[in-house]
Amino acid sequence: MHYDLHTHSTASDGTLSPADLVKRAKQQGVDVLALTDHDTTEGLKEAALTAEQEGIILVKGVEISVTWEKMTVHILGLGIDPDDQVLQKGLNGLRTFRQWRAEEIGRRLEKSGIENAYDGALKYVKGQLVSRTHFARYLVECGKAKNVGDVFKKYLVNNKPGYVSGQWGDLEDVVSWIRGAGGTAVIAHPARYRMSATKLRRLIEHFKAFGGTGIEVVSGSHSPNDRNNMALYAKRYSLLASQGSDYHGPENPWIELGKLHPLPSGCEPVWSAWS
């Protein structure tokens, strides 16, 4: 069985519709796919219908933004009930902030001399959310940077013209929403966060204390050394190990659906807890 438990569609900042994402996953040999859009479950119905038609198992998921010790971290909810009212209330609050942040990014970029950035970002939006990635795609189109990563470095990170700090969910609350919706809470791409080993251990300890049970060991952004280190954390803290490409679309060919290294030996897979 080939699992890919972290992907995005046009419901957030991916470039494939939920249906096309599922079809591509099938073509790439994925047996079990999780759709985990940022702070929304909007794409799950379409994905579920297509998964049934394609003969692929869909895990209903979401990637939730969290502010923890003045940092932004992401927590995956895998196997959630998207109709859970408490979860949806929490996600709605995050989307409200996302909308304000997008408008504020547009205002700040305009002050720096980039006109109509908000309207330009909207051209790339297919769902409910306007994300920094949508701004980045527009700025590449305008010739302000050579690629999306370059936009973030020049405009959208701390101390740059379009930076707006996040005010996201509380870690304890977010884990509670996921657990209340019947899901498994997983720390997404932990090696991407710019934090010391001591701080990462503290994040894991807090996460576990609040009821979190999983960590993404294999990620599209993890190096071989990252995978080995995250496997050690998974075993040290008795966390379930997850794997996901963090796929956003075919324009990033270095990250493909299902093209993942296997979990390191000794890890207990997150799916071992599922029926």
LUMKOLLO-277281 format. One record per residue: residue in one letter; x, y, z of N, C-alpha, C in turn. Coordinates in steps of 0.001 Angstrom, whole numbers, padded with zeros to 6 digits, always signed. Example, Ala and Ser with C-alpha at 12.3 -4.5 7.8 and 13.67 -1.06 7.14 Angstrom:
# residues 2
A+013190-005690+007800+012300-004500+007800+013200-003300+007800 S+012850-002250+007080+013670-001060+007140+012900+000030+007870 
//
This chain:
# residues 275
M+000842-001195+000000+000000+000000+000000+000879+001247+000000 H+000547+002177-000867+001300+003431-000965+000451+004561-000376 Y+000987+005197+000665+000292+006245+001399+000906+007604+001091 D+000047+008599+000863+000483+009994+000805-000533+010782+001622 L-000112+011230+002797-001046+011759+003793-000886+013258+004036 H-000433+013980+003005-000313+015441+003133-000308+016036+001733 T-001449+016569+001302-001559+017155-000039-002510+018352-000012 H-002420+019170-001081-003232+020387-001161-003883+020515-002527 S-005058+021143-002537-005814+021368-003765-006130+022848-003898 T-006912+023184-004920-007324+024572-005120-008246+025071-004010 A-008697+024195-003127-009475+024656-001975-008621+025522-001055 S-007287+025368-001119-006398+026286-000398-005351+026808-001378 D-004103+026359-001293-003069+026942-002147-002463+025954-003131 G-003152+024825-003383-002723+023929-004441-003212+024415-005790 T-002724+023796-006869-003113+024243-008206-003969+023231-008951 L-004207+022056-008376-005124+021078-008959-006426+021072-008169 S-007530+020907-008867-008809+020753-008171-008764+019480-007331 P-009636+019358-006339-009662+018111-005552-009825+016879-006435 A-010690+016956-007444-010901+015810-008329-009635+015483-009113 D-008984+016507-009667-007771+016266-010453-006619+015794-009578 L-006574+016247-008334-005555+015777-007401-005706+014278-007164 V-006929+013833-006929-007177+012404-006697-006821+011594-007937 K-007191+012093-009108-006871+011362-010347-005367+011254-010544 R-004653+012325-010263-003192+012278-010408-002586+011312-009394 A-003122+011311-008172-002626+010374-007158-002803+008937-007631 K-003949+008648-008222-004197+007306-008758-003167+006964-009830 Q-002905+007910-010727-001927+007688-011792-000529+007437-011246 Q-000226+008055-010104+001098+007931-009503+001207+006720-008563 G+000186+005908-008513+000260+004675-007736-000059+004816-006268 V-000701+005933-005869-001085+006124-004471-002337+005290-004190 D-002311+004538-003112-003477+003755-002692-004328+004490-001671 V-003663+005230-000772-004355+005948+000300-003870+007397+000274 L-004799+008317+000054-004475+009734-000099-005212+010542+000953 A-004513+011466+001602-005160+012428+002493-005133+013795+001833 L-006299+014435+001739-006374+015821+001317-006362+016682+002564 T-005362+017547+002685-005138+018311+003922-004951+019786+003587 D-005987+020408+003078-005878+021820+002723-005750+022682+003971 H-005182+023874+003771-004928+024783+004888-006232+025358+005446 D-006532+025013+006679-007614+025647+007445-008979+025558+006765 T-009174+024552+005907-010471+024364+005268-010675+022900+004896 T-011918+022484+004916-012289+021139+004443-013154+021238+003191 E-013119+022376+002533-014001+022651+001405-013876+021617+000282 G-012681+021099+000049-012475+020205-001089-012779+018745-000834 L-013152+018387+000382-013252+016971+000720-014398+016246+000024 K-015530+016895-000151-016661+016220-000805-016325+015849-002236 E-015756+016794-002971-015361+016519-004354-014297+015435-004414 A-013324+015504-003514-012257+014503-003492-012812+013121-003164 A-013739+013049-002218-014301+011760-001816-015071+011115-002956 L-015835+011910-003690-016603+011381-004824-015668+010832-005891 T-014618+011575-006206-013669+011122-007224-012886+009903-006745 A-012525+009878-005462-011796+008728-004917-012619+007452-005054 E-013904+007549-004814-014773+006379-004959-014799+005914-006413 Q-014845+006871-007326-014865+006525-008759-013543+005921-009218 E-012441+006401-008644-011105+005974-009069-010603+004738-008327 G-011307+004341-007276-010865+003181-006511-009654+003462-005641 I-009633+004648-005056-008546+005032-004158-009164+005383-002808 I-008456+005106-001731-008971+005403-000391-008617+006840-000032 L-009624+007638+000333-009387+009018+000740-009466+009122+002255 V-008427+009696+002844-008432+010055+004261-008812+011530+004342 K-009902+011825+005024-010353+013217+005130-009465+013954+006139 G-008867+015031+005673-007907+015710+006530-007954+017215+006398 V-007075+017867+007157-006940+019317+007158-005569+019647+007741 E-004982+020749+007311-003727+021246+007901-004046+022569+008585 I-003870+022606+009900-004322+023739+010696-003129+024576+011160 S-003258+025878+010999-002195+026804+011384-002266+027092+012882 V-001111+027059+013525-001002+027224+014979+000073+028257+015294 T-000202+029107+016263+000840+029969+016823+001285+029374+018148 W+002557+029033+018213+003122+028410+019421+004456+029094+019722 E+004559+029687+020908+005764+030400+021316+006242+031366+020230 K+005287+032163+019712+005532+033205+018717+006005+032663+017374 M+005806+031367+017147+006154+030744+015874+004895+030163+015248 T+004893+030053+013924+003814+029368+013226+004223+027925+012958 V+003416+026999+013417+003606+025586+013121+002298+025052+012556 H+002369+023923+011875+001187+023345+011239+000904+021963+011830 I-000357+021725+012116-000795+020438+012656-001781+019815+011683 L-001500+018600+011252-002412+017854+010392-003467+017161+011241 G-004696+017197+010758-005757+016383+011323-006115+015326+010297 L-005841+014066+010583-006077+012970+009648-007253+012128+010131 G-008150+011788+009212-009297+010966+009568-010361+011723+010338 I-010517+012999+010036-011474+013837+010761-012891+013647+010203 D-013868+014051+011006-015240+014215+010547-015396+015679+010159 P-015484+015991+008863-015533+017399+008462-016826+018108+008862 D-017810+017361+009315-019064+017975+009754-019056+018342+011236 D-017941+018092+011929-017871+018411+013354-017979+019922+013548 Q-018936+020357+014360-019228+021782+014489-018117+022559+015196 V-017509+021949+016209-016437+022643+016931-015234+022859+016013 L-014880+021827+015252-013786+021963+014290-014092+023057+013284 Q-015289+023050+012725-015623+024034+011700-015667+025450+012260 K-016105+025607+013497-016099+026932+014115-014667+027440+014246 G-013764+026562+014683-012361+026956+014808-011747+027312+013467 L-012012+026496+012445-011464+026764+011115-012024+028061+010534 N-013284+028323+010794-013883+029558+010294-013183+030789+010881 G-012819+030728+012160-012080+031827+012776-010732+032044+012114 L-010049+030955+011779-008747+031068+011116-008898+031635+009711 R-009945+031249+009019-010159+031781+007664-010487+033278+007702 T-011201+033698+008742-011481+035134+008888-010184+035918+009029 F-009264+035393+009843-007972+036056+009977-007200+036010+008662 R-007253+034884+007955-006552+034772+006679-007016+035851+005698 Q-008319+036115+005681-008836+037124+004766-008298+038507+005128 W-008314+038833+006418-007762+040130+006835-006283+040197+006491 R-005544+039127+006748-004108+039133+006473-003833+039361+004988 A-004623+038717+004131-004421+038882+002694-004621+040340+002283 E-005674+040955+002806-005915+042361+002479-004790+043245+003004 E-004291+042934+004197-003194+043710+004779-001898+043510+003995 I-001636+042299+003522-000456+042076+002674-000551+042947+001425 G-001753+042990+000835-001941+043823-000341-001659+045285-000050 R-002141+045762+001103-001904+047171+001467-000422+047437+001667 R+000276+046521+002321+001704+046744+002599+002539+046667+001318 L+002188+045759+000422+002918+045683-000840+002675+046936-001680 E+001463+047456-001613+001174+048681-002365+002013+049844-001840 K+002176+049924-000515+003016+050973+000060+004469+050859-000391 S+004875+049632-000697+006257+049419-001139+006405+049591-002647 G+005300+049954-003321+005388+050248-004750+004813+049195-005667 I+004228+048132-005112+003633+047078-005944+002114+047264-005927 E+001582+047804-007000+000165+048120-007054-000669+046882-007399 N-001905+046878-006876-002906+045855-007220-002474+044428-006871 A-001637+044296-005849-001159+042961-005492-002302+042070-004996 Y-003215+042643-004225-004327+041832-003718-005198+041340-004868 D-005569+042237-005774-006371+041830-006928-005616+040828-007793 G-004307+041010-007904-003506+040060-008671-003494+038680-008048 A-003384+038634-006710-003412+037342-006023-004743+036646-006225 L-005816+037421-006268-007155+036834-006426-007284+036062-007736 K-006506+036414-008735-006581+035700-010022-006201+034231-009871 Y-005432+033925-008834-004961+032555-008640-005808+031776-007631 V-006793+032420-007058-007606+031794-006014-008772+031045-006652 K-008910+029759-006311-010009+028940-006824-010986+028536-005728 G-010569+028671-004464-011422+028285-003346-011742+029469-002465 Q-011789+029224-001143-012171+030251-000189-011000+031095+000302 L-009784+030589+000175-008647+031193+000855-007746+031976-000086 V-007277+033131+000411-006213+033867-000263-004961+033680+000588 S-003958+033035+000021-002759+032718+000794-001561+033506+000283 R-000483+033438+001041+000757+034088+000606+001251+033492-000708 T+000984+032207-000927+001400+031558-002172+000707+032191-003371 H-000546+032600-003208-001242+033268-004311-000568+034599-004639 F-000169+035343-003600+000579+036580-003838+001896+036265-004546 A+002566+035217-004107+003861+034873-004687+003729+034553-006175 R+002698+033820-006540+002516+033488-007958+002288+034745-008791 Y+001539+035686-008229+001291+036933-008960+002582+037742-009106 L+003392+037813-008059+004624+038596-008131+005629+037972-009097 V+005616+036651-009229+006448+036008-010246+005956+036415-011631 E+004629+036394-011803+004035+036799-013082+004440+038229-013443 C+004517+039100-012430+004880+040509-012664+006372+040728-012866 G+007153+039687-012688+008590+039825-012851+009309+040376-011637 K+008628+040371-010475+009248+040878-009255+010219+039869-008637 A+010125+038622-009057+011018+037582-008550+011046+036451-009567 K+012074+035600-009468+012225+034541-010466+011383+033319-010175 N+011026+033106-008899+010178+031970-008546+009489+032250-007217 V+008596+031346-006822+007815+031535-005605+008708+031652-004379 G+009722+030801-004289+010620+030863-003140+011324+032208-003039 D+011685+032754-004185+012359+034052-004217+011429+035171-003728 V+010127+035058-004052+009159+036044-003570+009114+036059-002053 F+009039+034864-001463+008971+034797+000000+010189+035471+000623 K+011363+035192+000091+012584+035766+000653+012611+037292+000538 K+012107+037823-000573+012188+039263-000831+011037+040063-000229 Y+009863+039410-000096+008675+040201+000228+007838+039695+001400 L+007836+038411+001693+006779+037867+002542+007237+037259+003857 V+008504+037364+004184+008975+036863+005476+009296+038048+006390 N+009601+037754+007629+009817+038786+008634+010809+039850+008160 N+010457+041109+008418+011267+042272+008055+011276+042576+006557 K+010341+041985+005795+010195+042290+004379+008883+043037+004154 P+008722+043718+003002+007606+044665+002829+006210+044078+003009 G+005987+042823+002589+004644+042260+002657+004405+041336+003822 Y+005296+041364+004797+005153+040433+005924+004066+040887+006887 V+003194+039961+007253+002188+040183+008295+002261+038979+009230 S+002502+039215+010506+002654+038100+011442+001331+037351+011606 G+001446+036045+011823+000265+035205+011964-000310+035264+013369 Q-001612+035161+013446-002316+035050+014726-003249+033849+014589 W-002676+032658+014804-003365+031427+014463-003952+030748+015694 G-004289+029486+015536-004918+028763+016627-003942+028434+017743 D-004487+028225+018938-003701+027762+020080-003462+026264+019932 L-002261+025805+020250-001909+024399+020048-002868+023469+020778 E-003147+023768+022027-004047+022898+022784-005436+022873+022151 D-005929+024029+021731-007248+024085+021108-007285+023284+019820 V-006269+023445+018981-006253+022788+017675-006215+021274+017826 V-005381+020784+018718-005353+019337+018949-006713+018862+019459 S-007343+019666+020305-008670+019312+020817-009708+019265+019699 W-009649+020225+018762-010593+020207+017632-010438+018917+016836 I-009191+018545+016564-008929+017352+015757-009411+016096+016474 R-009059+015979+017730-009472+014800+018494-010995+014747+018632 G-011613+015903+018852-013061+015947+018973-013773+015554+017696 A-013107+015774+016559-013670+015399+015262-013277+013983+014864 G-012727+013222+015823-012388+011827+015568-011096+011609+014819 G-010262+012653+014715-009051+012548+013920-007796+012295+014726 T-006715+012081+014010-005382+011901+014574-004585+013175+014322 A-004039+013768+015384-003259+015006+015262-001787+014659+015009 V-001218+015300+013982+000145+015007+013528+000897+016324+013322 I+002108+016430+013854+002949+017611+013583+003446+017520+012146 A+003117+018531+011336+003513+018525+009927+004954+018988+009764 H+005650+018369+008788+007023+018711+008372+007851+019369+009486 P+008110+018672+010588+008786+019299+011739+010189+019808+011453 A+010875+019225+010476+012243+019673+010193+012279+021023+009490 R+011143+021494+009006+011121+022788+008311+011157+023973+009259 Y+010772+023761+010498+010692+024886+011429+012093+025282+011882 R+012325+026583+011896+013647+027063+012301+013680+027164+013820 M+013898+026021+014436+013972+025986+015891+015070+025034+016313 S+015602+025262+017485+016660+024415+018029+016085+023049+018390 A+016980+022096+018611+016540+020764+019041+015807+020844+020370 T+016283+021730+021242+015618+021886+022540+014194+022390+022361 K+014014+023355+021469+012673+023903+021252+011765+022891+020564 L+012309+022120+019638+011507+021084+018982+011048+020036+019992 R+011932+019667+020894+011531+018711+021938+010419+019301+022803 R+010509+020593+023087+009468+021232+023892+008133+021255+023138 L+008185+021535+021831+006969+021489+021024+006342+020098+021083 I+007146+019076+020904+006631+017705+020930+006032+017383+022294 E+006712+017804+023351+006209+017519+024702+004876+018215+024959 H+004753+019464+024543+003477+020176+024677+002405+019494+023847 F+002745+019173+022608+001812+018515+021686+001290+017207+022288 K+002198+016410+022821+001784+015143+023442+000917+015370+024672 A+001281+016352+025472+000517+016637+026688-000922+017030+026360 F-001131+017646+025195-002471+018076+024783-003237+016977+024049 G-002590+015826+023835-003278+014705+023200-002854+014412+021780 G-001811+015097+021275-001304+014800+019941-000595+013460+019917 T-000709+012754+018795-000175+011385+018763+000734+011071+017578 G+000929+012010+016641+001705+011667+015455+002697+012745+015050 I+003678+012348+014238+004670+013276+013701+004980+012854+012275 E+005121+013840+011377+005439+013556+009981+006935+013292+009873 V+007270+012047+009690+008671+011634+009608+009195+011806+008185 V+008406+011354+007221+008777+011458+005809+007940+012562+005177 S+008624+013559+004629+007953+014696+003996+008683+015047+002717 G+007953+015674+001796+008590+016118+000563+009704+017116+000791 S+009695+017784+001940+010731+018775+002249+011800+018251+003198 H+011736+016976+003583+012718+016415+004515+013870+015751+003769 S+015069+016034+004211+016260+015363+003686+016392+013982+004329 P+017290+013141+003812+017516+011846+004468+017877+011999+005942 N+018704+012993+006265+019066+013215+007659+017857+013647+008479 D+017009+014494+007879+015775+014904+008563+014905+013694+008876 R+014752+012810+007901+013911+011622+008109+014429+010784+009263 N+015733+010585+009285+016312+009779+010364+016124+010448+011724 N+016330+011774+011764+016162+012489+013033+014713+012446+013512 M+013758+012649+012597+012344+012635+012995+011898+011234+013411 A+012513+010219+012810+012218+008849+013238+012680+008629+014679 L+013817+009209+015013+014306+009093+016391+013348+009777+017368 Y+012840+010949+016983+011864+011629+017839+010588+010801+017980 A+010142+010226+016858+008924+009418+016903+009081+008263+017889 K+010237+007617+017842+010448+006469+018733+010671+006926+020174 R+011409+008011+020337+011691+008498+021695+010412+008910+022415 Y+009484+009528+021687+008272+010051+022315+007042+009176+022057 S+007277+007983+021506+006178+007037+021231+005083+007683+020398 L+005506+008379+019337+004570+008998+018413+004393+008131+017179 L+003202+008138+016620+002952+007464+015359+003638+008239+014236 A+004193+007524+013274+004947+008146+012188+004071+008275+010950 S+004071+009477+010368+003290+009718+009154+004209+010074+008000 Q+003642+010010+006796+004398+010373+005607+003484+011101+004637 G+004013+012154+004013+003220+012914+003054+004107+013799+002208 S+003714+013967+000967+004538+014730+000025+004443+016230+000245 D+003339+016718+000820+003028+018148+000873+002927+018688-000552 Y+002284+017904-001407+002142+018226-002825+001207+019410-003015 H+001637+020375-003864+000820+021547-004172+000460+021646-005647 G+001153+020923-006515+000832+020985-007930+001996+020610-008810 P+001730+020363-010082+002775+019874-011000+003837+020901-011350 E+003606+022178-011016+004634+023186-011311+005826+023065-010377 N+005733+022202-009357+006869+021911-008472+007279+020458-008698 P+007963+020152-009805+008213+018755-010180+009111+017991-009220 W+009822+018699-008352+010688+018004-007395+009871+017369-006253 I+008586+017708-006153+007707+017059-005176+006541+016452-005947 E+006431+015126-005905+005387+014432-006651+004575+013555-005710 L+003327+013385-006045+002452+012529-005252+003000+011115-005176 G+003042+010576-003970+003401+009176-003779+004868+008840-003918 K+005693+009775-004340+007120+009483-004541+007863+009735-003231 L+007609+008870-002273+008125+009066-000930+009019+007903-000520 H+010033+008220+000261+010845+007174+000857+010020+006438+001906 P+010302+005163+002119+009561+004436+003155+009901+004969+004543 L+009004+004733+005479+009294+005108+006859+010523+004347+007341 P+011409+004992+008088+012562+004286+008655+012108+003133+009547 S+012959+002146+009639+012612+000971+010434+012419+001346+011899 G+011512+000646+012539+011248+000880+013947+010149+001882+014222 C+009662+002560+013162+008564+003507+013330+007220+002783+013268 E+006297+003202+014092+004938+002669+014001+004117+003604+013120 P+003623+003111+011987+002906+003997+011047+001603+004526+011657 V+001254+005747+011267+000036+006346+011771-001193+005538+011354 W-001110+004896+010195-002266+004128+009722-002459+002815+010464 S-001503+002426+011293-001683+001191+012072-002793+001336+013105 A-003157+002600+013416-004210+002849+014388-005586+002947+013730 W-005622+002852+012387-006887+002994+011672-007424+001630+011290 S-008737+001537+011199-009350+000289+010724-009270+000251+009203 
//
